[in-house]
Amino acid sequence: MPVVRSTAALAPAERHAYWHDVVSNTFIPLDVTLHDREPAEGVIASRSVGFLRIAEVGAGPQTVDRRRRDIARDGEEWLTLTVQQRGVALLEQDGRSVVLRPGEFALSDSGRVFRKVLPEDFSFLAFHLPRARLRVPERELRDLVATVFRAEHGVASLVAEYLTRLAGQADGLDDDTALPLAEVAMDLLGVLAREHAGRSGPPADGPPHAVLALAKEHILGHLHDPRLSPETVAAAQRVSVRYLHKVFEGEGTTVGRWILGQRLERCRRDLAREPAHRTVAAVARRWGFVSPSHFSRAFRAAYGMAPSAWRADRNDRADGTGR
């Protein structure tokens, strides 16, 4: 569930200090100046998806500054991607100044000073991303910030659509699913960086990194379906099966092996959590395994013991009876 912070219950004179603290604690140390003498209500609803922090923000006119002293207080470096939903925003960083309108998004980098001016009532979705996880050259990253991306076509539309959907489904995700979905978000942002730098050179079947990221998302959402296969994944991405295999080869794996690994990991997790009366076969079926014998062989090959023995061992450890 999201953590919701609101100034609604405060007197207008008390809202500035509270809002300043909420913004800084949700994101990074920032200096916030509210423009109205009697500020309107401000609301931030934040949640985590793996290593991503997602926030829905709505408030009245204000200016947000990231100053050198704020950078010195903050030991980590983050990127913040905001998808404007209502109102406009002026973002300034690295000598560039851009205006964001509803349906557009841009990034800022916490490692350098920036300013964001919101001259009217606004709302946006914000995604707080660990900078180190975006594996692109520093020069390309600097070109990426303070740039307007319109969520209408190309990789920018994939990024905006995926992140917006992820925010909408965040409350229903468990930890094991959230982490790979967060990694998909970083993969797509890396594709955007490469395209913006002119390094995409997409083949006929689509940019490989985008295909890989979206294929993984599709797989994670359909692990329960025993019909999931390279063919169904390729069809969902509108690429050839051959091309899909080629994309996964770049990761040092195959489509089938990646599906199997994700299914086994979820079965392993559930075997440790489910009550004893839930059979091993029932857990396997939940994650798309049709044949109990196939599941048992695959589990033993991955974890070195049969699923029933693995469950018994974990239960013994939990009871304090294991060696």
URVENDA-V489801 format. One record per residue. N is the residue number from 1. RES is the residue in one small letter. OMEGA is omega as a letter, one per 30 degrees, with the letter a starting at -180 (none if undefined). D_LAST is the distance of its C-alpha to the last C-alpha in Angstrom with 2 decimals. Layout:
# URVENDA-V489801
n = [N;N]
res = [RES;RES]
omega = [OMEGA;OMEGA]
d_last = [D_LAST;D_LAST]
This chain:
# URVENDA-V489801
n = [1;2;3;4;5;6;7;8;9;10;11;12;13;14;15;16;17;18;19;20;21;22;23;24;25;26;27;28;29;30;31;32;33;34;35;36;37;38;39;40;41;42;43;44;45;46;47;48;49;50;51;52;53;54;55;56;57;58;59;60;61;62;63;64;65;66;67;68;69;70;71;72;73;74;75;76;77;78;79;80;81;82;83;84;85;86;87;88;89;90;91;92;93;94;95;96;97;98;99;100;101;102;103;104;105;106;107;108;109;110;111;112;113;114;115;116;117;118;119;120;121;122;123;124;125;126;127;128;129;130;131;132;133;134;135;136;137;138;139;140;141;142;143;144;145;146;147;148;149;150;151;152;153;154;155;156;157;158;159;160;161;162;163;164;165;166;167;168;169;170;171;172;173;174;175;176;177;178;179;180;181;182;183;184;185;186;187;188;189;190;191;192;193;194;195;196;197;198;199;200;201;202;203;204;205;206;207;208;209;210;211;212;213;214;215;216;217;218;219;220;221;222;223;224;225;226;227;228;229;230;231;232;233;234;235;236;237;238;239;240;241;242;243;244;245;246;247;248;249;250;251;252;253;254;255;256;257;258;259;260;261;262;263;264;265;266;267;268;269;270;271;272;273;274;275;276;277;278;279;280;281;282;283;284;285;286;287;288;289;290;291;292;293;294;295;296;297;298;299;300;301;302;303;304;305;306;307;308;309;310;311;312;313;314;315;316;317;318;319;320;321;322;323]
res = [m;p;v;v;r;s;t;a;a;l;a;p;a;e;r;h;a;y;w;h;d;v;v;s;n;t;f;i;p;l;d;v;t;l;h;d;r;e;p;a;e;g;v;i;a;s;r;s;v;g;f;l;r;i;a;e;v;g;a;g;p;q;t;v;d;r;r;r;r;d;i;a;r;d;g;e;e;w;l;t;l;t;v;q;q;r;g;v;a;l;l;e;q;d;g;r;s;v;v;l;r;p;g;e;f;a;l;s;d;s;g;r;v;f;r;k;v;l;p;e;d;f;s;f;l;a;f;h;l;p;r;a;r;l;r;v;p;e;r;e;l;r;d;l;v;a;t;v;f;r;a;e;h;g;v;a;s;l;v;a;e;y;l;t;r;l;a;g;q;a;d;g;l;d;d;d;t;a;l;p;l;a;e;v;a;m;d;l;l;g;v;l;a;r;e;h;a;g;r;s;g;p;p;a;d;g;p;p;h;a;v;l;a;l;a;k;e;h;i;l;g;h;l;h;d;p;r;l;s;p;e;t;v;a;a;a;q;r;v;s;v;r;y;l;h;k;v;f;e;g;e;g;t;t;v;g;r;w;i;l;g;q;r;l;e;r;c;r;r;d;l;a;r;e;p;a;h;r;t;v;a;a;v;a;r;r;w;g;f;v;s;p;s;h;f;s;r;a;f;r;a;a;y;g;m;a;p;s;a;w;r;a;d;r;n;d;r;a;d;g;t;g;r]
omega = [a;l;a;l;a;l;a;a;a;l;a;a;a;a;a;a;a;a;l;a;a;a;a;a;l;a;a;l;a;l;a;l;l;a;a;l;l;a;l;l;l;a;l;l;a;l;l;l;a;l;l;l;a;l;l;a;l;a;l;a;a;l;a;a;l;a;a;l;l;l;a;a;a;a;a;l;a;l;l;l;l;l;a;l;a;a;l;l;l;a;l;l;l;l;l;l;a;l;l;l;a;a;l;l;l;l;l;a;a;a;a;a;l;l;l;a;l;a;a;l;a;l;l;l;a;l;a;a;l;a;a;a;l;a;l;l;a;a;l;l;l;l;a;a;a;l;a;l;a;a;a;a;l;a;l;l;l;a;a;a;a;a;l;l;l;l;a;a;a;a;a;a;l;a;a;l;a;a;l;l;l;l;l;l;l;l;a;l;l;l;l;l;a;l;a;l;l;a;a;a;a;l;a;a;l;l;a;a;l;l;l;a;a;l;l;l;l;a;a;l;a;a;a;a;a;l;l;a;l;a;a;l;l;l;a;a;l;l;l;l;l;l;l;l;a;l;l;l;l;l;a;a;l;l;a;a;l;l;a;a;l;l;a;a;l;l;l;l;a;l;l;a;a;l;a;a;l;a;l;a;l;l;l;l;a;a;l;l;a;a;l;a;l;l;a;l;a;a;a;a;a;a;l;l;l;a;l;l;l;l;a;a;l;l;l;l;a;l;a;a;a;a;none]
d_last = [37.70;40.04;40.62;44.36;46.54;50.24;53.29;55.01;54.65;56.00;59.61;61.00;61.33;57.61;56.39;56.81;54.38;51.73;52.10;51.92;48.55;47.18;48.28;46.82;43.46;43.21;44.23;44.96;47.21;50.67;54.06;55.37;59.03;60.18;63.74;64.91;66.06;64.40;61.38;60.43;57.03;54.13;50.89;47.69;44.91;41.90;38.57;35.99;35.22;32.50;33.99;37.47;39.14;41.85;44.60;47.66;50.36;53.73;56.21;59.75;61.48;59.70;59.08;55.69;55.62;52.90;54.34;53.48;52.23;49.87;48.48;47.98;45.91;43.59;40.95;40.19;42.60;42.97;45.30;46.69;48.21;50.47;52.03;55.22;55.86;58.78;61.22;61.51;59.76;61.05;58.41;59.35;57.29;58.16;61.85;61.59;62.46;61.76;62.31;59.70;60.95;59.17;57.30;56.90;53.99;53.54;50.97;50.98;49.00;47.66;48.11;51.88;54.30;55.42;57.40;57.33;60.32;60.22;63.84;63.53;61.16;58.27;54.93;52.52;49.01;47.15;44.17;42.46;40.97;39.17;41.87;39.57;38.34;41.89;42.25;46.03;48.33;49.45;53.04;52.22;50.19;53.17;55.44;53.18;53.33;56.34;57.28;58.10;56.48;58.02;55.71;58.32;57.66;55.61;52.22;53.03;53.26;49.87;48.29;49.97;49.29;45.62;44.98;47.02;45.15;41.80;42.95;44.08;40.80;38.45;37.58;36.24;33.83;30.05;28.29;27.34;31.01;32.57;31.36;32.91;36.00;36.39;36.21;38.94;41.08;40.82;41.65;44.76;45.81;45.53;47.81;50.24;50.31;51.07;53.76;55.33;55.49;57.20;54.40;53.54;55.89;54.55;54.92;56.43;53.15;52.31;50.53;47.31;45.10;46.40;45.90;42.29;41.53;43.22;41.77;38.23;39.24;40.65;37.56;35.24;37.60;37.74;34.25;34.49;37.65;37.18;40.58;39.40;40.38;42.02;45.33;44.76;43.40;46.42;48.79;47.43;48.02;51.37;50.61;50.60;47.46;48.26;48.43;45.16;43.42;45.12;43.89;40.22;40.72;41.48;37.89;36.59;35.56;37.28;37.96;36.00;32.95;32.96;33.28;30.45;28.12;29.00;28.54;25.12;23.92;25.22;23.69;20.23;20.89;22.27;19.53;17.19;20.04;21.98;21.77;20.42;24.04;24.82;24.61;23.35;26.99;28.29;26.17;27.39;30.97;30.86;30.50;33.16;31.50;33.94;32.32;28.83;28.66;29.61;27.01;24.24;25.49;25.83;22.37;20.80;23.13;22.21;18.42;17.50;16.45;18.37;18.67;17.57;14.28;13.85;14.70;12.37;9.33;10.93;11.76;8.38;7.61;11.15;10.93;8.26;6.56;3.73;0.00]
